[in-house]
Amino acid sequence: CGLTGLTVSAIFNFHSLLTVILLLMCTCAYIGCLAPSLLDRNKAGLLGILWKCARIDERESPYIAVCCGAMAFSILFIQ
């Protein structure tokens, strides 16, 4: 039925979904360091998700760093 050319998105691939979430949190924390007012004024709504991701990464940074290292190892050597 013409389904041979379809690719799997990150939503349906758990490994890719974890990679996207980790990158989102790290990117939000980096943006929060460069321009804190950009994230702090958007604490509600859709952009509030970015503020929450930055806060999670700031508070849980040792765990996020270990997860990023494990994800990088997995991508480089296991896949």
N, C-alpha and C positions, 0 to 999 in steps of 0.2 A: 504494500500500500504506500510505497515511497518513504518509508521510515528509515532507510539505510543511511541517509546523510545527516541525521540528527545528532547533535552533541548534547552531553549531559551538563546542565548548568550547576553552579555551586550550591544551589538550593537542594538538589537531589543527591549530591555527592558529599558525604559527611566530612571527609578529609578536606575537601576544598572549602566547605562551609567554615570549618575551624580555622583554616588559613585566612579566609576573608575577615572573620571576626577578630583574630589576633592583629591583623594588619590595620583594621579599623580602629582598634583601641590604641595601638601604638601611634598611628597617625594623628588621632585626636589629642593624645597627650603631647605630641610634638607641636601641634598647632596651639595648644593651650600654653606651652612654654614661650612660643614666639609672640602670640597675641592673646593674652589672657582675657581681655575684654570682649573678644569676638565670641568666645564660648560662654562666658559668664552672663552675658545679657540674654542668652537664649536658653534658659533653663526649663522652659516648658514647650510643649508642642513637638513637632517633628525634629527640629534642631536640638531639642532637649536630649535626644538620644545620643548625639555627639558629645554633649556635656557630660552625660552619665558615663559614656565610654572613657572619656578622659579621666574622670574621677576614679573609676575602677582601676585604670592603668596606673594612676599615681599612687593609690593606696596599696595595691597588690603588685607592685613592680617586681619584687623578687620572683613571685610565682609566674608572672607574665613573661619575665626574662627566661625562666626555665622552659616554659611552654614554647616560646619562640625558638629557643635553641633545639628543643626536641623536634619541633616542626621542621626546622631547617635541616636537621639530620635526616629526618624521615623523607623529606623531599629530595635531598641530594643522594642518599645512599640506598633507600629502600624502594622507592618508586621506580 
